[in-house]
Amino acid sequence: DGGITQSPKYLFRKEGQNVTLSCEQNLNHDAMYWYRQDPGQGLRLIYYSQIVNDFQKGDIAEGYSVSREKKESFPLTVTSAQKNPTAFYLCASGLTPELGKLFFGSGTQLSVL
Amino acid sequence: RKEVEQDPGPFNVPEGATVAFNCTYSNSASQSFFWYRQDCRKEPKLLMSVYSSGNEDGRFTAQLNRASQYISLLIRDSKLSDSATYLCVVTSNTGNQFYFGTGTSLTVIP
């Protein structure tokens, strides 16, 4: 089955620790996105990538880093510089930006110990 | 000013009711418009695209008013399974960024 897979489903971070969230898709989509969702709030864009080896900052990129070495993979690292990392993280992909439809992974809930 | 604004609700309606949600957006050059549905602690899923001519999918009707920069979603004959949060989504003028509203919460009551 084609789809977009995020792992892990739940992740706990200690103070000062970097953690990496995985996002893999086998939909052959060019564009991939990372969003953060806090309770009662909409999705906010962290980073996006339209092509391999290229990515752009979204609205709240501080304290996060990404890589796009393969078309299928777009991992997100939450660094120790992100002081309020507890949130629900969603990865999405799209065939091309112009087509407009996003397909989401099932999300990762990150909490701070 | 936020890119997309939605009334967060909650909307509590009885089964069989008709309910409408509105959403406004700030960028007049926005390219594409969508409604997504999100169940509690799950990922958003595309409900329908929104076109200027209006479009209908079963009990759901979406409308776009570019002059007034608002989008609407109408749900007729509400079912219990319609209970969810409905997210209004607008793309940038280049089409490569998606802006999400905070969502409108709907609960359909038996």
Chai-1 contact restraints between the chains, C-beta under 6 A:
chainA,res_idxA,chainB,res_idxB,connection_type,confidence,min_distance_angstrom,max_distance_angstrom,comment,restraint_id
A,Q41,B,T102,contact,1.0,0.0,6.0,A-B,restraint_1
A,G42,B,F100,contact,1.0,0.0,6.0,A-B,restraint_2
A,G42,B,G101,contact,1.0,0.0,6.0,A-B,restraint_3
A,G42,B,T102,contact,1.0,0.0,6.0,A-B,restraint_4
A,L43,B,F100,contact,1.0,0.0,6.0,A-B,restraint_5
A,L90,B,E43,contact,1.0,0.0,6.0,A-B,restraint_6
A,P97,B,G95,contact,1.0,0.0,6.0,A-B,restraint_7
A,P97,B,N96,contact,1.0,0.0,6.0,A-B,restraint_8
A,E98,B,G95,contact,1.0,0.0,6.0,A-B,restraint_9
A,G100,B,S32,contact,1.0,0.0,6.0,A-B,restraint_10
A,G100,B,T91,contact,1.0,0.0,6.0,A-B,restraint_11
A,K101,B,L46,contact,1.0,0.0,6.0,A-B,restraint_12
A,F104,B,E43,contact,1.0,0.0,6.0,A-B,restraint_13
A,F104,B,P44,contact,1.0,0.0,6.0,A-B,restraint_14
A,S106,B,E43,contact,1.0,0.0,6.0,A-B,restraint_15
A,G107,B,E43,contact,1.0,0.0,6.0,A-B,restraint_16
